Amino acid sequence: TFVVVSGHKGSGKSALVKSAIKDKKHTLYIDCEKIANARNQSEMTKSLAKQVGYFPIFTWVSSMSGLMDTLLAATTGQKANLSTSPDSKMKDVLETVAIALRETIPSEKEARLTTEEEQKTMLEKLRNLVLNYGHEKREVKEKENEKSDEDKLDHTSIPVVVIDNFMYRETSKNSLLWDELSEWAALLIENSIAHVVFVSSNASVVKTLGKALHGRTFSSITLSDAPPEMAMSFIRKQLGEDVDDPHFPEIISAIGGRLTELEVLVQKMKMHMDAQAAFEDIITRNLIEIRKYGFGDSSNDNNKIEWTPIQFWTIVKLLAEKKSINYDELKWDNIFKGDDTPLREMERAELITVTHKDGRPNSIKPGKPIHYTVFRRLLSDTVFAASLEIESNMNLKKQSEESIAKLEDTIEKLSNINQPSRPPREIEARIRYLLTKVDSLQKSIEENDIAIKKAKEIVSEGWTDDEN
């Protein structure tokens, strides 16, 4: 069995899986966060080895082998290939673990059969003789028992491997780890060695694992936010008392069932901050994060975004007014032009959530429930909103002008087709059609100019001097 448990951070994925496997006899739990935080490949291999019980790891042997390789190459001019790379060592560790997992199955079966044989009483043996089963019936019964044994083995004896925090960080250093683990998981599944459960907060985990499994189907479980009543119950349990605030249900509704935000609210209220002030503080923190990561308002070059600010602004405006957006409709909007790469990158950055239906993207929602409130706050910042409206309309105007230029070029070429003194009727029909498109685009440009002018007026009127 191959299962992917996904969901946003704080959705309880790890706790759910741990609860499901707590009574299993043979389990292996790998926490990728600890491995991915290692400084280099050698440290990553040591961390992995420690978690799976692989011993010993002689890192000094690899260093000595590398030194000997260098010395021999310097003296003889040829490499001895004595050293092993960190990725090959990681592969060795995982292959050894696969062999060990495989060996647990026959030993488990033997132990189970021995226990069942000892549990058979003399009374059961006498009963079989008294009932006088025929020879053929006994053969059928034996075959059924053998089949039953295999079924029991499948359910009770196959080990369970849990790979938690998979794709915790997508960096060049960690890419090897994700590739090795996914290929190793495919090996375990294809050879019926173990059940494998991947736990991840990364939106692209299914796509990455799909490559390693070569089209093999797998089960996917996605955890969502808790409903409002459960969120209220969590707050009461954490605070140890009811909150005497008539607006508190509205605050919980705005925050939603996201555990990370609820925990922040609890912490602030335990510090004797009232619910409304704590809520406003959470809103402000999320506003700063959205400006930094959603619109690229950061001086750090590492925070380079894979979408344009106006693309994200389009989503912000839509989600400030409604609960979800039609995925395909937005994809074919003039801002995205059929390219959903920016949408996938926004989902990976947890700015939006893409819900699927019948195996394909269906709708877009905010990355967190509280983002509904944050998006509305962004729209209420008139100067900020007007600035982005200027940028959006200038972009659309530029697209229209480029399209008109291409149409005018085509019309000119078609107009030069003479037979003998004027173009054929079919060409004239084509020219008339193109002229209607030019007229439509020209009207769009005029609308863009009006919108830009209004937005600039808002920017000018909304500005105040800091000294005042």
Secondary structure, DSSP 4 states (H G I P E B T S, - for coil): -EEEEEE-TTS-HHHHHHHHHTT-SSEEEEEHHHHHTSSSHHHHHHHHHHHHT-----HHHHHHHHHHHHHHHHHHSS-------HHHHHHHHHHHHHHHHHHHHHHHHHHHHHHHHHH--HHHHHHHHHHT--HHHHHHHHHHHHHHHHHHHHHHTS-EEEEETTTSS--HHHHHHHHHHHHHHHHHHHTT--EEEEEE--TTHHHHHHHHTTT---EEEEE-PPPHHHHHHHHHHHHTS----TTHHHHHHHHTT-HHHHHHHHHHHHTT--HHHHHHHHHHHHHHHIIIIIS---S-GGG--SS-HHHHHHHHHHHTTSS-EEHHHHHTSTTTTT--HHHHHHHHTTSEEEEEETTEEEEEEESSTTHHHHHHHHHH-HHHHHHHHHHHHHHHHHHHHHHHHHHHHHHHHHHT--SSSS--HHHHHHHHHHHHHHHHHHHHHHHHHHHHHHHHHHHHHH---TT-
